[in-house]
Amino acid sequence: MMETKLTLKLNEQVIERAKVYARNHKIRLSKMIEHYLDSLTSQKEEKDIGATTPHVESLSGVMELPADYDYKKEYRSHIEKKNT
């Protein structure tokens, strides 16, 4: 695979936060941006087969719910509270 140089103009604060993030995750900033652009551009193909986004995947398993958790009941209750 051939690599090509790309010049971007971005908000300085965003760049600094991105550098800190990359450093903390031990990844090069260019590689981080490459992964992000790749995930954006390949989403259309993946959505067609029901794939989740990388962000949603990263959240998977964050919460553990009881085995008898009824999400439909909870959602209905939430909507009822919201409409009152």
A tleap script that builds the chain and sets N, CA, C and O, in Angstrom:
source leaprc.protein.ff14SB
mol = sequence {
  NMET MET GLU THR LYS LEU THR LEU LYS LEU
  ASN GLU GLN VAL ILE GLU ARG ALA LYS VAL
  TYR ALA ARG ASN HIE LYS ILE ARG LEU SER
  LYS MET ILE GLU HIE TYR LEU ASP SER LEU
  THR SER GLN LYS GLU GLU LYS ASP ILE GLY
  ALA THR THR PRO HIE VAL GLU SER LEU SER
  GLY VAL MET GLU LEU PRO ALA ASP TYR ASP
  TYR LYS LYS GLU TYR ARG SER HIE ILE GLU
  LYS LYS ASN CTHR
}
set mol.1.N position { 0.846 -1.168 0.000 }
set mol.1.CA position { 0.000 0.000 0.000 }
set mol.1.C position { 0.896 1.237 0.000 }
set mol.1.O position { 1.845 1.335 0.778 }
set mol.2.N position { 0.579 2.171 -0.882 }
set mol.2.CA position { 1.361 3.399 -0.990 }
set mol.2.C position { 0.810 4.468 -0.049 }
set mol.2.O position { -0.402 4.669 0.027 }
set mol.3.N position { 1.689 5.143 0.657 }
set mol.3.CA position { 1.271 6.232 1.526 }
set mol.3.C position { 1.516 7.553 0.822 }
set mol.3.O position { 2.501 7.717 0.103 }
set mol.4.N position { 0.602 8.499 1.040 }
set mol.4.CA position { 0.677 9.811 0.422 }
set mol.4.C position { 0.556 10.872 1.496 }
set mol.4.O position { -0.197 10.711 2.456 }
set mol.5.N position { 1.293 11.950 1.335 }
set mol.5.CA position { 1.259 13.048 2.296 }
set mol.5.C position { -0.004 13.881 2.063 }
set mol.5.O position { -0.421 14.096 0.925 }
set mol.6.N position { -0.612 14.353 3.184 }
set mol.6.CA position { -1.815 15.170 3.136 }
set mol.6.C position { -1.631 16.334 4.096 }
set mol.6.O position { -1.227 16.137 5.242 }
set mol.7.N position { -1.922 17.543 3.637 }
set mol.7.CA position { -1.834 18.721 4.491 }
set mol.7.C position { -3.242 19.166 4.849 }
set mol.7.O position { -4.094 19.317 3.974 }
set mol.8.N position { -3.482 19.376 6.135 }
set mol.8.CA position { -4.803 19.797 6.610 }
set mol.8.C position { -4.682 21.080 7.410 }
set mol.8.O position { -3.674 21.312 8.078 }
set mol.9.N position { -5.701 21.902 7.343 }
set mol.9.CA position { -5.796 23.077 8.193 }
set mol.9.C position { -6.900 22.798 9.195 }
set mol.9.O position { -8.062 22.642 8.822 }
set mol.10.N position { -6.526 22.736 10.491 }
set mol.10.CA position { -7.470 22.412 11.543 }
set mol.10.C position { -7.324 23.408 12.687 }
set mol.10.O position { -6.308 24.090 12.819 }
set mol.11.N position { -8.354 23.471 13.499 }
set mol.11.CA position { -8.338 24.304 14.692 }
set mol.11.C position { -7.190 23.870 15.584 }
set mol.11.O position { -7.021 22.679 15.846 }
set mol.12.N position { -6.395 24.833 16.055 }
set mol.12.CA position { -5.208 24.534 16.851 }
set mol.12.C position { -5.533 23.749 18.120 }
set mol.12.O position { -4.786 22.848 18.499 }
set mol.13.N position { -6.639 24.084 18.775 }
set mol.13.CA position { -7.021 23.368 19.997 }
set mol.13.C position { -7.383 21.917 19.702 }
set mol.13.O position { -7.062 21.021 20.484 }
set mol.14.N position { -8.049 21.687 18.576 }
set mol.14.CA position { -8.405 20.327 18.183 }
set mol.14.C position { -7.130 19.521 17.934 }
set mol.14.O position { -7.030 18.364 18.341 }
set mol.15.N position { -6.173 20.131 17.274 }
set mol.15.CA position { -4.907 19.450 16.999 }
set mol.15.C position { -4.196 19.077 18.301 }
set mol.15.O position { -3.706 17.957 18.446 }
set mol.16.N position { -4.143 20.005 19.235 }
set mol.16.CA position { -3.464 19.740 20.503 }
set mol.16.C position { -4.155 18.619 21.274 }
set mol.16.O position { -3.488 17.745 21.828 }
set mol.17.N position { -5.493 18.640 21.313 }
set mol.17.CA position { -6.222 17.556 22.000 }
set mol.17.C position { -5.977 16.223 21.306 }
set mol.17.O position { -5.817 15.193 21.961 }
set mol.18.N position { -5.950 16.250 19.979 }
set mol.18.CA position { -5.721 15.023 19.210 }
set mol.18.C position { -4.324 14.472 19.477 }
set mol.18.O position { -4.142 13.258 19.576 }
set mol.19.N position { -3.340 15.361 19.595 }
set mol.19.CA position { -1.973 14.917 19.888 }
set mol.19.C position { -1.899 14.245 21.259 }
set mol.19.O position { -1.240 13.218 21.423 }
set mol.20.N position { -2.578 14.833 22.235 }
set mol.20.CA position { -2.599 14.250 23.577 }
set mol.20.C position { -3.275 12.884 23.534 }
set mol.20.O position { -2.781 11.922 24.123 }
set mol.21.N position { -4.405 12.803 22.837 }
set mol.21.CA position { -5.131 11.535 22.712 }
set mol.21.C position { -4.229 10.480 22.063 }
set mol.21.O position { -4.119 9.356 22.553 }
set mol.22.N position { -3.592 10.855 20.966 }
set mol.22.CA position { -2.723 9.913 20.252 }
set mol.22.C position { -1.578 9.452 21.151 }
set mol.22.O position { -1.252 8.266 21.190 }
set mol.23.N position { -0.975 10.387 21.866 }
set mol.23.CA position { 0.130 10.044 22.761 }
set mol.23.C position { -0.344 9.082 23.852 }
set mol.23.O position { 0.329 8.097 24.155 }
set mol.24.N position { -1.514 9.378 24.442 }
set mol.24.CA position { -2.037 8.535 25.516 }
set mol.24.C position { -2.409 7.138 25.032 }
set mol.24.O position { -2.373 6.180 25.805 }
set mol.25.N position { -2.765 7.021 23.765 }
set mol.25.CA position { -3.148 5.727 23.207 }
set mol.25.C position { -2.025 5.078 22.399 }
set mol.25.O position { -2.214 4.066 21.724 }
set mol.26.N position { -0.849 5.698 22.497 }
set mol.26.CA position { 0.352 5.167 21.829 }
set mol.26.C position { 0.099 4.865 20.352 }
set mol.26.O position { 0.384 3.773 19.860 }
set mol.27.N position { -0.443 5.867 19.665 }
set mol.27.CA position { -0.696 5.751 18.230 }
set mol.27.C position { -0.257 7.051 17.570 }
set mol.27.O position { -0.403 8.126 18.151 }
set mol.28.N position { 0.273 6.955 16.374 }
set mol.28.CA position { 0.649 8.172 15.652 }
set mol.28.C position { -0.615 8.920 15.245 }
set mol.28.O position { -1.630 8.306 14.918 }
set mol.29.N position { -0.546 10.233 15.268 }
set mol.29.CA position { -1.693 11.059 14.903 }
set mol.29.C position { -2.132 10.765 13.475 }
set mol.29.O position { -3.330 10.692 13.203 }
set mol.30.N position { -1.201 10.599 12.580 }
set mol.30.CA position { -1.557 10.311 11.186 }
set mol.30.C position { -2.290 8.972 11.066 }
set mol.30.O position { -3.220 8.838 10.271 }
set mol.31.N position { -1.867 7.985 11.861 }
set mol.31.CA position { -2.526 6.673 11.834 }
set mol.31.C position { -3.932 6.778 12.414 }
set mol.31.O position { -4.861 6.137 11.922 }
set mol.32.N position { -4.086 7.590 13.462 }
set mol.32.CA position { -5.395 7.800 14.073 }
set mol.32.C position { -6.360 8.429 13.055 }
set mol.32.O position { -7.510 8.006 12.937 }
set mol.33.N position { -5.886 9.427 12.337 }
set mol.33.CA position { -6.721 10.090 11.325 }
set mol.33.C position { -7.034 9.129 10.185 }
set mol.33.O position { -8.148 9.114 9.662 }
set mol.34.N position { -6.053 8.336 9.810 }
set mol.34.CA position { -6.276 7.346 8.752 }
set mol.34.C position { -7.378 6.357 9.145 }
set mol.34.O position { -8.259 6.052 8.341 }
set mol.35.N position { -7.326 5.863 10.375 }
set mol.35.CA position { -8.352 4.924 10.853 }
set mol.35.C position { -9.730 5.587 10.852 }
set mol.35.O position { -10.725 4.978 10.458 }
set mol.36.N position { -9.772 6.841 11.298 }
set mol.36.CA position { -11.043 7.561 11.342 }
set mol.36.C position { -11.611 7.737 9.935 }
set mol.36.O position { -12.787 7.459 9.703 }
set mol.37.N position { -10.788 8.193 9.003 }
set mol.37.CA position { -11.270 8.387 7.629 }
set mol.37.C position { -11.680 7.066 6.999 }
set mol.37.O position { -12.656 6.998 6.252 }
set mol.38.N position { -10.928 6.021 7.307 }
set mol.38.CA position { -11.279 4.700 6.783 }
set mol.38.C position { -12.633 4.250 7.321 }
set mol.38.O position { -13.446 3.699 6.579 }
set mol.39.N position { -12.875 4.482 8.609 }
set mol.39.CA position { -14.159 4.070 9.182 }
set mol.39.C position { -15.310 4.874 8.596 }
set mol.39.O position { -16.403 4.344 8.394 }
set mol.40.N position { -15.067 6.155 8.323 }
set mol.40.CA position { -16.122 6.977 7.715 }
set mol.40.C position { -16.456 6.527 6.304 }
set mol.40.O position { -17.623 6.406 5.932 }
set mol.41.N position { -15.423 6.284 5.535 }
set mol.41.CA position { -15.644 5.976 4.125 }
set mol.41.C position { -16.100 4.545 3.889 }
set mol.41.O position { -16.658 4.246 2.833 }
set mol.42.N position { -15.876 3.660 4.840 }
set mol.42.CA position { -16.321 2.280 4.661 }
set mol.42.C position { -17.663 2.027 5.337 }
set mol.42.O position { -18.198 0.923 5.236 }
set mol.43.N position { -18.220 3.022 6.024 }
set mol.43.CA position { -19.480 2.858 6.742 }
set mol.43.C position { -20.633 2.474 5.836 }
set mol.43.O position { -21.429 1.608 6.200 }
set mol.44.N position { -20.750 3.086 4.672 }
set mol.44.CA position { -21.887 2.815 3.801 }
set mol.44.C position { -21.982 1.325 3.483 }
set mol.44.O position { -23.060 0.736 3.565 }
set mol.45.N position { -20.873 0.729 3.129 }
set mol.45.CA position { -20.857 -0.699 2.823 }
set mol.45.C position { -21.237 -1.518 4.047 }
set mol.45.O position { -22.013 -2.468 3.945 }
set mol.46.N position { -20.696 -1.155 5.203 }
set mol.46.CA position { -20.953 -1.919 6.416 }
set mol.46.C position { -22.379 -1.736 6.906 }
set mol.46.O position { -22.965 -2.689 7.421 }
set mol.47.N position { -22.966 -0.541 6.766 }
set mol.47.CA position { -24.329 -0.307 7.220 }
set mol.47.C position { -25.310 -1.218 6.508 }
set mol.47.O position { -26.312 -1.645 7.082 }
set mol.48.N position { -25.012 -1.508 5.263 }
set mol.48.CA position { -25.901 -2.361 4.490 }
set mol.48.C position { -26.015 -3.762 5.083 }
set mol.48.O position { -27.009 -4.452 4.856 }
set mol.49.N position { -25.015 -4.182 5.834 }
set mol.49.CA position { -25.073 -5.517 6.421 }
set mol.49.C position { -25.282 -5.466 7.930 }
set mol.49.O position { -25.093 -6.466 8.622 }
set mol.50.N position { -25.673 -4.297 8.436 }
set mol.50.CA position { -26.029 -4.173 9.844 }
set mol.50.C position { -24.867 -4.005 10.801 }
set mol.50.O position { -25.017 -4.286 11.990 }
set mol.51.N position { -23.719 -3.561 10.331 }
set mol.51.CA position { -22.561 -3.369 11.204 }
set mol.51.C position { -22.741 -2.123 12.068 }
set mol.51.O position { -23.499 -1.216 11.725 }
set mol.52.N position { -22.040 -2.097 13.179 }
set mol.52.CA position { -22.085 -0.931 14.055 }
set mol.52.C position { -20.870 -0.052 13.803 }
set mol.52.O position { -19.866 -0.504 13.252 }
set mol.53.N position { -20.972 1.204 14.212 }
set mol.53.CA position { -19.853 2.124 14.043 }
set mol.53.C position { -18.778 1.810 15.078 }
set mol.53.O position { -19.063 1.178 16.095 }
set mol.54.N position { -17.546 2.247 14.827 }
set mol.54.CA position { -16.479 2.008 15.803 }
set mol.54.C position { -16.802 2.608 17.170 }
set mol.54.O position { -16.449 2.030 18.198 }
set mol.55.N position { -17.470 3.764 17.188 }
set mol.55.CA position { -17.812 4.392 18.465 }
set mol.55.C position { -18.786 3.510 19.250 }
set mol.55.O position { -18.607 3.302 20.450 }
set mol.56.N position { -19.802 3.000 18.584 }
set mol.56.CA position { -20.770 2.130 19.254 }
set mol.56.C position { -20.072 0.861 19.724 }
set mol.56.O position { -20.329 0.378 20.827 }
set mol.57.N position { -19.197 0.325 18.895 }
set mol.57.CA position { -18.448 -0.879 19.294 }
set mol.57.C position { -17.638 -0.630 20.556 }
set mol.57.O position { -17.536 -1.503 21.417 }
set mol.58.N position { -17.052 0.584 20.666 }
set mol.58.CA position { -16.238 0.886 21.843 }
set mol.58.C position { -17.077 0.952 23.112 }
set mol.58.O position { -16.555 0.747 24.208 }
set mol.59.N position { -18.371 1.236 22.978 }
set mol.59.CA position { -19.260 1.321 24.128 }
set mol.59.C position { -19.845 -0.038 24.518 }
set mol.59.O position { -20.395 -0.193 25.609 }
set mol.60.N position { -19.727 -0.992 23.647 }
set mol.60.CA position { -20.288 -2.308 23.887 }
set mol.60.C position { -19.683 -2.938 25.135 }
set mol.60.O position { -18.463 -3.008 25.280 }
set mol.61.N position { -20.554 -3.395 26.036 }
set mol.61.CA position { -20.095 -4.047 27.244 }
set mol.61.C position { -19.789 -3.098 28.384 }
set mol.61.O position { -19.336 -3.533 29.442 }
set mol.62.N position { -20.029 -1.801 28.190 }
set mol.62.CA position { -19.746 -0.814 29.233 }
set mol.62.C position { -20.690 -1.006 30.413 }
set mol.62.O position { -20.272 -0.881 31.565 }
set mol.63.N position { -21.959 -1.308 30.140 }
set mol.63.CA position { -22.954 -1.506 31.199 }
set mol.63.C position { -23.386 -2.967 31.232 }
set mol.63.O position { -23.505 -3.622 30.197 }
set mol.64.N position { -23.615 -3.452 32.430 }
set mol.64.CA position { -24.177 -4.790 32.559 }
set mol.64.C position { -25.582 -4.652 33.109 }
set mol.64.O position { -25.791 -4.016 34.142 }
set mol.65.N position { -26.545 -5.246 32.425 }
set mol.65.CA position { -27.941 -5.179 32.834 }
set mol.65.C position { -28.382 -6.517 33.401 }
set mol.65.O position { -27.845 -7.561 33.031 }
set mol.66.N position { -29.363 -6.487 34.301 }
set mol.66.CA position { -29.888 -7.748 34.827 }
set mol.66.C position { -30.452 -8.609 33.701 }
set mol.66.O position { -30.896 -8.086 32.679 }
set mol.67.N position { -30.434 -9.905 33.883 }
set mol.67.CA position { -30.925 -10.831 32.860 }
set mol.67.C position { -32.397 -10.597 32.536 }
set mol.67.O position { -32.826 -10.833 31.406 }
set mol.68.N position { -33.181 -10.131 33.526 }
set mol.68.CA position { -34.609 -9.919 33.295 }
set mol.68.C position { -34.948 -8.477 32.886 }
set mol.68.O position { -36.111 -8.078 32.936 }
set mol.69.N position { -33.947 -7.702 32.487 }
set mol.69.CA position { -34.166 -6.295 32.105 }
set mol.69.C position { -35.056 -6.225 30.865 }
set mol.69.O position { -34.765 -6.853 29.847 }
set mol.70.N position { -36.142 -5.456 30.959 }
set mol.70.CA position { -37.084 -5.306 29.850 }
set mol.70.C position { -36.909 -3.904 29.265 }
set mol.70.O position { -37.505 -2.943 29.751 }
set mol.71.N position { -36.092 -3.796 28.224 }
set mol.71.CA position { -35.799 -2.487 27.666 }
set mol.71.C position { -37.034 -1.832 27.054 }
set mol.71.O position { -37.147 -0.607 27.065 }
set mol.72.N position { -37.955 -2.623 26.524 }
set mol.72.CA position { -39.182 -2.057 25.955 }
set mol.72.C position { -40.029 -1.399 27.047 }
set mol.72.O position { -40.567 -0.307 26.862 }
set mol.73.N position { -40.135 -2.077 28.172 }
set mol.73.CA position { -40.891 -1.530 29.307 }
set mol.73.C position { -40.236 -0.242 29.802 }
set mol.73.O position { -40.923 0.750 30.050 }
set mol.74.N position { -38.912 -0.255 29.945 }
set mol.74.CA position { -38.181 0.920 30.411 }
set mol.74.C position { -38.329 2.085 29.429 }
set mol.74.O position { -38.509 3.231 29.841 }
set mol.75.N position { -38.253 1.791 28.146 }
set mol.75.CA position { -38.388 2.839 27.144 }
set mol.75.C position { -39.793 3.427 27.175 }
set mol.75.O position { -39.964 4.643 27.097 }
set mol.76.N position { -40.793 2.566 27.286 }
set mol.76.CA position { -42.190 3.018 27.359 }
set mol.76.C position { -42.380 3.932 28.570 }
set mol.76.O position { -43.028 4.975 28.475 }
set mol.77.N position { -41.811 3.535 29.701 }
set mol.77.CA position { -41.890 4.331 30.920 }
set mol.77.C position { -41.204 5.685 30.728 }
set mol.77.O position { -41.715 6.714 31.170 }
set mol.78.N position { -40.072 5.675 30.083 }
set mol.78.CA position { -39.343 6.916 29.805 }
set mol.78.C position { -40.187 7.863 28.946 }
set mol.78.O position { -40.270 9.058 29.233 }
set mol.79.N position { -40.799 7.334 27.912 }
set mol.79.CA position { -41.633 8.148 27.003 }
set mol.79.C position { -42.846 8.705 27.753 }
set mol.79.O position { -43.206 9.868 27.572 }
set mol.80.N position { -43.472 7.883 28.587 }
set mol.80.CA position { -44.616 8.337 29.351 }
set mol.80.C position { -44.234 9.484 30.291 }
set mol.80.O position { -44.965 10.468 30.401 }
set mol.81.N position { -43.099 9.355 30.961 }
set mol.81.CA position { -42.626 10.423 31.849 }
set mol.81.C position { -42.313 11.691 31.074 }
set mol.81.O position { -42.596 12.801 31.525 }
set mol.82.N position { -41.732 11.509 29.916 }
set mol.82.CA position { -41.348 12.639 29.076 }
set mol.82.C position { -42.567 13.406 28.591 }
set mol.82.O position { -42.511 14.628 28.448 }
set mol.83.N position { -43.662 12.709 28.338 }
set mol.83.CA position { -44.879 13.325 27.782 }
set mol.83.C position { -45.805 13.882 28.853 }
set mol.83.O position { -46.853 14.440 28.526 }
set mol.84.N position { -45.443 13.743 30.124 }
set mol.84.CA position { -46.319 14.288 31.180 }
set mol.84.C position { -45.797 15.592 31.713 }
set mol.84.O position { -46.409 16.185 32.602 }
savepdb mol mol.pdb
quit
